[in-house]
Amino acid sequence: MRRRHVPTEFGFATGPYIPPEQPRPAWRTIVIGALLALIPIVGPGVSAVYVDRRDAPDSYAFPDALKTALIQLVAVALLALIAWVVLGLLFGISIQVNPRLNRAGG
């Protein structure tokens, strides 16, 4: 098997020239970011990663963004649990949520 010659420059192996990526247009980032934010539960996290990758659009991968959003969701849930333990169990603070719907005009 014959191997291809690896290009070298200044004694170091260099890869082929890769032109710089073009940033994604702002209108497309806004529209698709807003649509991704509509996904239940993980949408805002996926959308945030999409907007963050605007300058390098090829680096956005939906599975990786979903994994990031799930990690963010677990972190927020853990923070809520810690706040509940500290405020509720240690200090005895409780918040009563009892919404009442009254029909007016009857």
C-alpha positions in Angstrom: 0.0 0.0 0.0 1.4 3.3 -1.0 1.0 6.2 1.3 0.5 9.8 0.2 3.1 12.3 1.0 2.2 14.4 4.0 2.7 18.1 3.2 5.2 19.8 5.4 5.9 23.5 6.1 8.9 24.6 8.2 9.5 21.0 9.1 6.0 20.4 10.6 3.2 18.4 9.0 0.4 20.7 7.8 -3.1 19.8 6.7 -4.7 21.0 3.5 -5.8 24.6 3.4 -9.2 25.0 4.8 -10.9 28.3 4.0 -12.4 30.2 7.0 -16.0 29.6 7.7 -18.6 32.2 6.8 -20.7 33.3 9.8 -24.3 32.5 9.6 -26.5 35.4 8.7 -28.1 37.2 11.7 -31.7 36.8 10.3 -31.3 33.0 10.0 -29.8 32.8 13.5 -32.7 34.7 15.0 -35.4 32.8 13.1 -34.0 29.3 13.7 -32.9 30.2 17.3 -36.5 31.2 18.0 -37.9 28.1 16.5 -35.5 25.9 18.5 -36.5 27.7 21.7 -40.1 26.3 21.2 -39.0 22.8 21.8 -40.4 21.7 25.2 -38.1 21.6 28.2 -34.7 21.6 26.3 -35.5 24.2 23.7 -33.9 27.2 25.3 -30.6 25.3 25.8 -30.5 24.0 22.3 -31.3 27.5 21.0 -28.5 29.1 23.1 -25.9 26.7 21.7 -27.2 27.4 18.1 -26.8 31.2 18.6 -23.4 30.7 20.3 -22.1 28.8 17.2 -23.1 31.6 14.8 -19.5 32.4 13.9 -18.6 28.7 13.2 -21.8 27.2 11.9 -20.2 23.8 11.0 -19.4 23.3 14.6 -23.1 23.1 15.6 -24.3 19.5 16.1 -27.8 19.0 17.3 -27.0 15.9 19.5 -24.2 17.8 21.3 -26.5 20.8 21.8 -29.2 18.5 23.2 -26.7 16.9 25.6 -25.7 20.4 26.7 -29.4 21.4 27.2 -30.0 18.3 29.2 -27.0 19.0 31.4 -28.3 22.5 31.9 -31.8 21.2 32.8 -30.3 18.8 35.4 -28.2 21.7 36.8 -31.3 23.9 37.2 -33.3 21.1 38.8 -30.4 20.4 41.2 -30.2 24.1 42.1 -34.0 24.2 42.7 -33.6 21.1 45.0 -30.8 22.7 47.0 -32.9 25.9 47.3 -35.8 23.9 48.6 -33.7 22.0 51.1 -32.0 25.2 52.4 -35.1 27.4 52.5 -37.8 24.8 53.2 -36.2 22.3 55.5 -33.6 24.3 57.3 -35.3 27.7 57.6 -38.9 26.6 57.5 -39.9 29.0 54.8 -42.8 27.8 52.6 -44.6 29.3 49.7 -48.2 28.5 49.3 -49.4 28.5 45.7 -53.2 28.3 45.5 -54.5 30.0 42.4 -58.2 30.7 42.4 -60.2 31.2 39.3 -63.4 33.3 39.8 -65.9 33.7 37.1 -66.9 37.3 37.0 -70.3 38.7 35.8 -72.4 35.9 37.0 
